[in-house]
Amino acid sequence: MIADITSLFDLNVYTDKGKYVGKVQDVQLEANERKISGLALGNVNKDLFDVETKGVIIPYRWVLAAGDIVIIRQPNVSLGEKGEEAEEI
């Protein structure tokens, strides 16, 4: 099933453990591959991130489900750490 990308905007994002992460502000695309590569989140939960930031980009591969909300897998490490984890924006 093909869904409209704009349907993701303004959805609340939660981990699979029920923690609020943030709100989808934008979608990062891989144009050549024609797929979503990440979700740019604003209004982020300050308890989940090590530093003050306006937002983060989470890898789309973390997304488990999207509907009325977005559910992502709970990373094994703090969301605020660099590397493979969420990218600060």
Secondary structure, DSSP 4 states (H G I P E B T S, - for coil): ----GGGGTT-EEEETTS-EEEEEEEEEEETTTTEEEEEEEES--GGG-SS--SEEEEEGGGEEEESSSEEEPPPSS-TT-SSSSPEE-
